[in-house]
Amino acid sequence: MLSTMEQTLEARNISVEVGTLPVSVIIPVRNEAKNLPRCLQALKNVGEVYVLDSQSTDETIEIARSYDARVVQFHYQGGWPKKRQWAMNTLPLAYDWTLLIDADEMLTPELAEEIRVAIQNPAIDGYFIMLRTQFLGRVLRHGDVGLWKLSLFRRGKGRYECRLKDQDSSMADMEVHEHVVVEGETAKLRNPLIHHNVESLSRYIQKHDEYSNWESRVLLQGGDDAELPPSLLGTQAQRRRWLKRKLFAVPGSPALLFLYRYLLCLGFLDGVPGLIYCGFQAVQMFHTKAKIYELKTKSKSGTRASARNA
């Protein structure tokens, strides 16, 4: 006599081996051939893995298929939803829990076992997972690097907030600093995801150039923070938004951010990688502020031109 769970899985044509972690994993990718093998190897005992590709030109697709991942192409047309939310809306996810992982992140056996236990709790609908960042071959332990992401949630209970509807491909085709909002109770897991933050510094700079395009628009237009409003007493994401909005209004804020991360938060204890990481964070803030100025200048020029033609 089959149990209810076995009957459900049989009806869905899913072959689940003993020890399988019953979650659906979504991995957004574009040209991630260097990172993807490490990520997928750590997911070999997960129920199902979707690799959501944006027309990669390297061996990303072949690598994904060699690990029996399901490859789905995403063609971004601008606007909303972006990549991960589109996947959550569209893919026929088989399991009751969804785990969002990037190609440069890695699930550890300890975290997998903790997830196995955590998803049995009927009172919790989502879990925050800490990212432990490895940058240029070193684990960063200082510099306010620790980031909590709501990466695990019940299917249908989690969705991304939309902070900017007028988006295009210059801002990347997936969510940047939007966060998952869960309907229900959330908790934190103890074990972290390992985050290999940089494949190469050139790729890092390229990606963060797209991020600053998006962030400059959000900060200039005010963004839609109705679901996660900036708050000093809120979640980590809300605190960071509150601090960012305050800091961006201060002259010389990129230099202040570097001093905060490198000196006050002891980033110097992480050696040269810590110096480079803190420096790049400050440079990204400088890029964002410069792009805000550029957008304001273009807006003023357009207004003057319209007035002359009126």
DAQUI-V135263 format. One record per pair of residues at least 24 apart in sequence whose ideal C-beta (glycine too) atoms are under 7 Angstrom apart, sorted by the first residue. I is the first residue (numbers start at 0). J is the second residue. D is the distance in whole Angstrom. If there is no record, write none. Layout:
I:J:D
I:J:D
//
This chain:
11:93:5
13:93:5
15:46:7
18:44:6
19:44:6
19:46:6
20:44:6
20:45:5
20:46:6
20:111:5
20:114:6
20:115:6
21:46:5
21:94:5
22:46:6
22:94:5
22:96:4
22:97:7
22:98:5
22:114:7
23:47:5
23:92:4
23:93:6
23:94:5
23:97:5
24:48:5
24:49:7
24:98:5
24:100:6
25:49:5
25:51:6
25:83:6
25:86:5
25:97:7
25:99:5
26:50:5
26:51:7
26:100:5
26:101:7
26:102:6
27:51:5
27:82:5
27:83:6
27:101:7
27:173:5
28:52:5
28:55:6
28:59:5
28:102:5
29:53:4
29:55:6
30:55:5
30:56:6
30:57:5
30:59:6
31:59:5
31:102:4
32:57:4
32:58:4
32:59:5
32:62:6
33:198:5
34:102:4
34:103:5
34:195:7
34:198:6
35:59:6
35:62:5
35:63:6
35:102:5
36:62:6
37:105:6
38:100:7
38:102:5
38:104:6
38:105:6
39:63:7
39:66:4
39:68:6
41:105:5
41:106:5
42:106:6
46:93:7
46:94:5
47:93:6
47:94:7
49:86:7
49:90:6
51:82:6
51:86:5
53:172:5
73:172:7
75:168:6
75:172:4
77:166:6
77:167:5
77:168:7
78:164:6
78:166:6
79:161:5
79:164:5
79:166:7
81:166:7
81:172:6
81:173:5
81:174:5
82:172:5
82:173:3
82:174:7
83:159:6
83:173:6
83:174:5
84:158:7
84:159:5
84:174:7
87:158:7
92:154:6
95:153:6
95:154:5
96:151:6
96:153:6
96:154:7
97:152:6
97:154:5
97:157:7
98:150:6
98:151:5
99:150:5
100:150:7
100:192:7
103:194:6
103:195:5
103:196:7
103:198:7
104:192:5
104:193:7
104:194:5
105:192:7
105:193:4
106:192:7
107:190:6
107:193:6
109:190:5
110:188:7
110:190:4
110:191:7
110:192:7
113:188:5
113:189:6
113:190:5
114:151:6
117:188:6
122:184:6
123:184:5
123:185:7
123:186:5
124:152:6
124:153:5
124:156:4
124:181:5
124:182:7
124:183:3
124:184:6
124:185:7
125:149:5
125:151:7
125:152:4
125:156:7
125:157:6
125:181:3
125:183:7
125:185:4
126:151:4
126:185:7
126:186:6
126:187:7
126:188:5
127:185:6
127:187:5
128:188:5
128:191:7
128:192:5
129:191:4
130:191:6
130:192:5
130:194:4
131:191:4
131:192:7
131:193:6
131:194:6
132:194:5
132:196:5
133:193:7
133:194:7
133:195:5
133:196:6
134:196:5
134:197:6
134:272:5
134:276:5
135:197:6
135:272:4
135:275:6
137:269:6
137:270:6
137:272:4
139:269:5
139:272:7
139:273:6
139:276:6
140:269:6
141:264:6
141:265:4
141:266:5
141:268:5
141:269:5
141:273:6
142:260:4
142:261:7
142:264:5
142:266:3
142:269:6
142:273:6
142:276:6
142:277:5
143:260:6
143:264:4
147:187:7
147:235:5
149:178:6
149:179:4
149:181:6
149:185:7
152:179:6
152:181:5
156:181:5
156:182:5
156:183:6
157:181:5
160:226:5
160:227:6
161:223:6
162:217:6
162:222:4
162:223:5
162:224:7
163:213:7
163:216:6
163:217:5
163:222:6
166:213:7
169:209:7
169:212:5
170:209:6
170:212:5
170:213:4
171:209:4
171:210:7
171:213:7
175:210:5
175:213:5
176:214:7
178:227:6
178:236:5
180:226:5
180:227:7
207:283:5
211:283:6
211:286:4
211:287:4
211:290:6
212:290:7
214:287:5
215:287:5
215:290:4
215:291:5
215:294:6
218:247:6
218:287:7
218:291:6
219:291:5
219:294:5
247:288:7
252:284:6
253:281:4
253:284:4
253:285:4
253:288:7
254:281:7
256:280:6
256:281:5
256:284:5
257:281:4
//
